[in-house]
């Protein structure tokens, strides 16, 4: 029963980490949408909840990317350390989104 409880705890912890990073990424996406898409295409601005929903739909297509990344990292390492793999994956996505947000911020403030 101890291994089952540990696996369940790891799953819950991974889920909480993933949701936290997802909300952060939705906030970044909301700003980029409002800066570039809404203003240039006369579309309504969106909030963080709407951005979260849009990202959920977009992320369905990224499942294959996760599988590819798992193959690059090595299935053994992911199986041995699933929490570290989940946190690493979310950090990588958040870093990429943060760089996109910073680039967008610079463009909006200086060139648009």
KAKAGI-V933568 format. One record per run of one state. SS is the DSSP state (H for helix, E for strand, - for the rest). FROM is the first residue (numbers start at 1). LEN is the number of residues. If there is no record, write none. Layout:
BEGIN
SS|FROM|LEN ; SS|FROM|LEN
END
This chain:
BEGIN
-|1|1 ; H|2|40 ; -|42|6 ; H|48|26 ; -|74|1 ; H|75|6 ; -|81|1 ; H|82|29 ; -|111|2
END
